[in-house]
Amino acid sequence: MALPELPDNPCLFPDPVHALDQPNGLLAFGGDLSPTRLMAAYRLGIFPWFNPGEPILWWSPNPRGVIAPGEVVINTSLRKWLRKTPYRYRCNTAFDQVLGGCAAPREGQSGTWLSPQMRTAYNRLHGLGFAHSVEVWLEDKLVGGLYGVTVGNIFCGESMFHRHPNASKAAFVALHAHLEGKAALIDCQLMNPHLARLGVYEMPRAQYLALLAAERDRPMAPELWIPGEWPCPLTS
């Protein structure tokens, strides 16, 4: 089966039902990373993911890794760590720095998928109010965080990083505390063992797309993403 190339119209994508089984979710290639195309993709349950030097690849995996705000699993050791470590939490005060942390090569890797092209694209979405960062600070240093895109009432997480133990988990916990009762779902895209330990579970793509269609035109309250400090997420 030949992989379709995207047309010039930035709002047209193949139906995700036609995505490949192997590699899981690969749907199309080509196009660009303009804000119009990116947001059209996210509204259809599609996201870009490709390595430098490759054409832009578009994905819609089945199943999808998801979790409802407030359902994060905080085990005893993580809870103790977060209580004893004086992390501070902020939103949208260092978006590009968070991208830089997520772009840094991981252990055992020599490169990154978060290329300058991708960073530019997500910085544009941030400037338009669609992309947001959750930041973990220790004293005056950014030690962890995550970023993602809001699509109506759903937060589509893209990547997270840490430079201090459990700092990426702390950002995930803070996101849940902030969105509990105020958003329908956190989309984590692809499952991995790290996310599974935090309570993320698999949802069939068809179910995710139906939920997305119901929630994508119900925007979150704008005040949720005003740049500034967030309270400590652990209150009990």
C-alpha positions as CSV (number, residue, x, y, z in Angstrom):
1,M,0.0,0.0,0.0
2,A,1.5,3.4,-1.0
3,L,1.6,6.1,1.6
4,P,-0.5,9.1,0.5
5,E,1.2,12.5,0.2
6,L,-0.8,15.4,1.6
7,P,-2.3,17.9,-0.8
8,D,-1.6,21.6,-0.9
9,N,-4.9,22.3,1.0
10,P,-3.7,22.4,4.7
11,C,-7.0,21.2,6.1
12,L,-7.2,17.9,4.1
13,F,-6.0,14.7,5.6
14,P,-6.7,11.0,4.9
15,D,-9.2,9.4,7.3
16,P,-7.2,7.9,10.2
17,V,-9.0,4.6,9.6
18,H,-6.5,4.2,6.7
19,A,-3.4,4.5,8.9
20,L,-1.0,1.6,8.8
21,D,-0.9,-1.2,11.4
22,Q,2.9,-1.3,11.0
23,P,4.4,1.0,11.8
24,N,1.4,1.7,14.0
25,G,-0.5,4.7,13.0
26,L,1.5,6.0,10.0
27,L,-1.0,7.8,7.9
28,A,0.6,10.2,5.4
29,F,3.7,12.2,4.5
30,G,4.4,15.7,3.2
31,G,2.8,19.0,3.6
32,D,4.2,21.6,6.1
33,L,4.0,22.5,9.7
34,S,2.0,25.7,9.4
35,P,-0.4,26.5,12.3
36,T,-3.4,25.9,10.1
37,R,-2.2,22.4,9.0
38,L,-1.1,21.5,12.5
39,M,-4.4,22.4,14.2
40,A,-6.4,20.8,11.4
41,A,-4.4,17.6,12.1
42,Y,-4.9,17.7,15.9
43,R,-8.6,18.2,15.4
44,L,-8.7,14.9,13.5
45,G,-6.5,13.0,16.0
46,I,-3.4,13.2,13.8
47,F,0.1,14.5,14.8
48,P,3.5,14.9,13.1
49,W,6.5,12.8,14.1
50,F,9.6,12.4,12.0
51,N,13.4,12.5,12.3
52,P,15.6,15.2,10.9
53,G,16.3,14.5,7.2
54,E,13.0,12.6,6.7
55,P,9.9,14.0,5.1
56,I,7.2,15.2,7.5
57,L,5.3,12.0,8.6
58,W,1.8,12.1,10.1
59,W,0.4,9.6,12.6
60,S,-2.8,8.4,14.2
61,P,-2.0,5.3,16.3
62,N,-4.4,2.6,17.4
63,P,-4.8,2.2,20.3
64,R,-4.1,5.6,21.9
65,G,-2.5,6.3,25.3
66,V,-4.9,8.5,27.3
67,I,-5.8,9.4,30.9
68,A,-8.5,11.6,32.4
69,P,-7.3,14.6,34.5
70,G,-7.1,13.6,38.1
71,E,-6.6,9.9,37.5
72,V,-2.8,10.0,37.7
73,V,-1.2,7.3,39.8
74,I,1.2,8.7,42.4
75,N,2.9,5.8,44.2
76,T,4.2,6.1,47.7
77,S,7.8,6.7,46.8
78,L,6.9,9.4,44.2
79,R,4.6,11.1,46.7
80,K,7.4,11.2,49.3
81,W,9.9,12.5,46.8
82,L,7.6,15.3,45.7
83,R,6.7,16.3,49.2
84,K,10.3,16.6,50.3
85,T,11.7,18.3,47.2
86,P,11.0,22.0,47.0
87,Y,9.9,22.1,43.4
88,R,8.0,25.1,42.1
89,Y,5.5,24.9,39.2
90,R,4.9,27.4,36.5
91,C,2.9,27.5,33.2
92,N,3.9,29.2,30.0
93,T,6.8,31.2,31.4
94,A,9.6,29.3,29.6
95,F,8.0,27.5,26.6
96,D,11.0,27.5,24.3
97,Q,13.3,26.3,27.2
98,V,10.9,23.4,27.7
99,L,11.2,22.6,24.0
100,G,14.9,22.7,24.4
101,G,14.8,20.2,27.3
102,C,12.6,17.9,25.3
103,A,14.8,18.2,22.3
104,A,18.0,17.1,24.2
105,P,19.2,13.6,23.3
106,R,18.0,11.0,25.7
107,E,20.2,8.3,27.3
108,G,21.4,5.9,24.6
109,Q,20.3,8.2,21.8
110,S,22.5,10.4,19.6
111,G,19.8,12.7,18.1
112,T,16.3,14.0,18.6
113,W,13.0,14.1,16.7
114,L,12.3,17.6,18.0
115,S,14.3,19.4,15.2
116,P,14.6,23.2,14.8
117,Q,11.8,23.0,12.2
118,M,9.5,21.4,14.8
119,R,10.5,23.8,17.6
120,T,9.7,26.7,15.3
121,A,6.3,25.2,14.5
122,Y,5.3,24.7,18.1
123,N,6.6,28.1,19.1
124,R,4.2,29.5,16.6
125,L,1.3,27.5,18.1
126,H,2.4,28.8,21.5
127,G,2.3,32.4,20.3
128,L,-1.3,31.7,19.0
129,G,-2.4,30.3,22.4
130,F,-2.7,26.7,21.3
131,A,0.5,25.2,22.8
132,H,1.5,25.3,26.4
133,S,4.3,24.4,28.8
134,V,4.2,23.0,32.3
135,E,7.5,23.8,34.0
136,V,9.2,22.4,37.1
137,W,11.7,24.7,38.8
138,L,14.2,24.1,41.6
139,E,15.3,27.4,42.9
140,D,16.0,29.4,39.7
141,K,16.7,26.4,37.4
142,L,14.3,24.7,35.0
143,V,14.7,21.1,35.9
144,G,11.8,19.4,34.1
145,G,8.6,20.0,32.2
146,L,6.3,19.0,29.4
147,Y,4.4,20.7,26.6
148,G,1.4,20.0,24.5
149,V,-1.5,21.4,22.4
150,T,-5.0,22.1,23.5
151,V,-7.7,21.0,21.1
152,G,-11.0,22.2,22.6
153,N,-11.4,20.4,25.9
154,I,-8.5,17.9,25.4
155,F,-4.8,18.4,26.2
156,C,-2.6,16.6,23.7
157,G,0.7,16.0,25.4
158,E,3.8,16.0,23.1
159,S,6.9,15.4,25.2
160,M,8.4,15.8,28.6
161,F,11.9,15.9,30.1
162,H,13.8,16.0,33.4
163,R,17.2,17.2,34.6
164,H,16.5,16.3,38.2
165,P,15.0,13.1,39.6
166,N,11.2,12.8,39.1
167,A,10.9,16.3,37.6
168,S,9.0,15.1,34.5
169,K,6.6,13.1,36.7
170,A,6.2,16.2,38.8
171,A,5.1,18.1,35.7
172,F,2.6,15.4,34.8
173,V,1.2,15.4,38.3
174,A,0.9,19.2,38.3
175,L,-0.9,19.1,34.9
176,H,-3.5,16.6,36.3
177,A,-4.1,18.7,39.4
178,H,-4.5,21.8,37.3
179,L,-7.0,20.3,34.8
180,E,-9.0,18.0,37.1
181,G,-12.7,18.9,36.6
182,K,-11.7,21.4,33.9
183,A,-10.8,19.2,30.9
184,A,-12.1,16.0,29.4
185,L,-8.9,14.1,28.6
186,I,-5.1,14.1,28.4
187,D,-4.0,12.5,25.2
188,C,-0.5,10.9,25.6
189,Q,-0.5,9.6,22.0
190,L,1.7,6.5,22.3
191,M,1.9,4.2,25.4
192,N,5.2,3.4,27.1
193,P,6.1,1.8,30.5
194,H,6.8,5.1,32.0
195,L,3.3,6.5,31.2
196,A,1.7,3.2,32.2
197,R,3.1,3.5,35.7
198,L,1.5,6.9,36.0
199,G,-1.9,5.5,35.1
200,V,-2.1,6.1,31.4
201,Y,-4.2,3.4,29.6
202,E,-5.0,2.4,26.0
203,M,-8.1,3.6,24.3
204,P,-9.2,2.3,20.8
205,R,-8.6,4.9,18.2
206,A,-12.3,4.9,17.1
207,Q,-13.3,5.7,20.7
208,Y,-10.7,8.4,21.0
209,L,-11.8,10.0,17.7
210,A,-15.4,10.0,18.8
211,L,-14.5,11.7,22.1
212,L,-12.3,14.2,20.3
213,A,-15.2,15.1,17.9
214,A,-17.4,15.7,20.9
215,E,-14.9,17.9,22.8
216,R,-12.8,19.7,20.2
217,D,-15.2,22.7,19.9
218,R,-15.6,23.0,23.7
219,P,-12.6,25.2,24.6
220,M,-11.0,25.2,28.0
221,A,-11.2,28.3,30.1
222,P,-8.5,30.8,28.9
223,E,-7.4,31.5,32.4
224,L,-6.1,28.0,32.8
225,W,-3.1,28.9,30.7
226,I,-2.3,32.4,32.0
227,P,1.5,32.5,32.4
228,G,2.5,32.2,36.0
229,E,3.0,30.1,39.1
230,W,0.9,27.1,40.0
231,P,0.4,25.8,43.5
232,C,2.0,22.6,44.6
233,P,-0.1,19.7,43.2
234,L,0.1,17.6,46.4
235,T,-2.5,18.7,48.9
236,S,-2.9,15.5,50.8
